[in-house]
């Protein structure tokens, strides 16, 4: 099949690059004892691969990794909080929500994070915004603060994004590729 794809791409002047292509498996772990090639160049097998800003992870089920996303979020958060001269708390909150939160929530409605610790790290990172601004301790709950300020908890935020995504998919109709793929999705947030 790879040769057929390669032939098609050659015919239509589409460049395929073996060095930029990767192999991953999803499903029951199998011994990989064969090498796929593209134009005679081996295509590497990898355990993780970043594709369209999302790090895919091989395994028994389809999964994504958010470790790098959380690191990027904290870098952005710390860069803003490091600035001299403290702003009003609400202005600072809006600044962090507009610049840091999109890093943390990028494609959250479509990815599948299997690792429980990684799912927890997303929630902790989100709550750290409130802890840092309003002086809460590390293990102190900020749920009541979030609700009092008209903000959502992490779980509520993710659920709303998933719900909006599914509503948009329904708009396309039941037989479109996007709708069929969404119905097959069994991810856990």
N, C-alpha and C positions, 0 to 999 in steps of 0.2 A: 504494500500500500504506500509505503514511503517513496518507492520508485515511481509509482503512478502519480503521486503528488508532485514529485520532482519533475517528471515529464510534463505535466500540465503547466507547472510554473515556468518551465523553460519555454514552452510554446507561447505563453502569454507574457513573457518577459518580466516575470516576477522572480526576484532574487531570494533564494533560500541560503542561509548561512549556518553551517553545522556548528560553528563556534558559538553562535547566539541561540542555538536550539538546544533543548535539554529533554531528557527522558525522565519520567517519574511513573511510579505505579501507585494505584489506589486499589484496595481490595486485599484479599488474603495474601500474606507475604509469600512471595515465590522467590526461588533462587534465580537470580538474573545471570544466566550463563550464555548470553548472546550479545553481540554488539551490533547496533543499528548504525548504518552509515548513510551519509547524504553526499552525493557526488564523490564517493570514495573516502570521505572524511568521517571518522567516528563521531557519533553524537553522544555526549556524556550522560551518564546516569547520575542524578542528584537526589538528595533527600529533601532539600528545600530550594525554592526558586521564586524570585520576585517577578510577578507578571502584572502589568497594569497597576502597579502600586500596592499589590497585595502579595504577601509571601505565602505561597502554597507549600504544604507539607505532605510528603508521601506517608502512606500508612494503610491500615485496615479500612479506614473510612476517609472520605475527603475531609481535609482539615486545612486551616490557615494558622499562621503564627503571627502574633501581634507584638512580639518582643521589641522589634525595631520601631514600631509605631509608638509604643509607650516611651521608649528612649527619646524619640523625636519630640514627643509631647513635653516631657520634662525639660529638655533643652530649651524649648520655646518658652515654657512657663518660667524657668529660672532666668532666662534672658530678660524677660519683662519685669520680673520682681526685683532684679538686681539694679534696675535704674534708680538713680538717686532721686530723692524727693518723693515722698509717698502721696499718691493721689487719694481722692475720696474713695472709700471702699466700693461703692456701687459703680463708679467709673472704672476702677481697677477690675471689678468682676466682669463688666461688659467688655473691657479690653481683652481679658483672658478668654472669655467665651467666644469672642469673634476671631481671635488669632490662634488660640491653642486648641479649643474644642474641635474645630474641623479636622485637625490632625488625628485626634483620638477617634472621631466618629466616621472617618473616611471609609466608605463601603461597609459599615457595620451592619447594615440591613441585609447584606448578601453573603457575608463571609460566615464560615463555620469554624469556630474555635473549640476544639475538642478538649484541650488541656484545661482543667479546672483552675489551675494556678494562673494561667494566662488570662482567663475570663475574669478572675478576681483582680488581677493587676489593672485591668481596664477600669473597673469600678473604683479601686483605690486611687488611681490616677485622677479620675473625674472628681472624686470627693476631696482630693488634695487641693483643688482650687479653693474650695470653701474653707478648708482647714487653714491654709496659708494666709488667706485674706482676713479671716475673722478670728484667728488665734485659737482654733480648736486643737486639742492634743491628738496624737496619732491614732489612738483607738477609740476616740470619742465620736459618737454618731452625729452626722450632720443632716440627717433626714428631716428632722423638724425644722431646722434652719432653712433648708431648701424649700420645703413646702410653705413656710412663713413668708419667704421671699417670692413665691410664685414660680419657683424653679422646679424642675423634675429631678427625681432620683435617677441614677444610671439606668436601672431596670425600666423605669417609665419612659425615659428618653429612647432607649433601644426599642421598646415595644411600639412606641408611636412611630418611629422611623420604619420599622418592619410593616406596620399596619398601612402607612402611607404608600410604601413600596408595593404592597400586595394590591391596594386599591388601584394604583396606576397600572399594574399588570392586568387586572380585570378589565380595564378600559380597552385593552387590545383584543379581547375576545378569547374564548376557551381553546381555540386550536392553533394559536400562534406559538412559535418556538419558545418565546419568553414565558408564556403562560404555562405551557407543558413543563418546562424546566422548573418553574416555581412550585408547581404542584408536586414534583418529585423531590423537592428539597425537604430534608428531614433534619435540618441543623438545629443545634441547641445553642441558645445565646447565654 
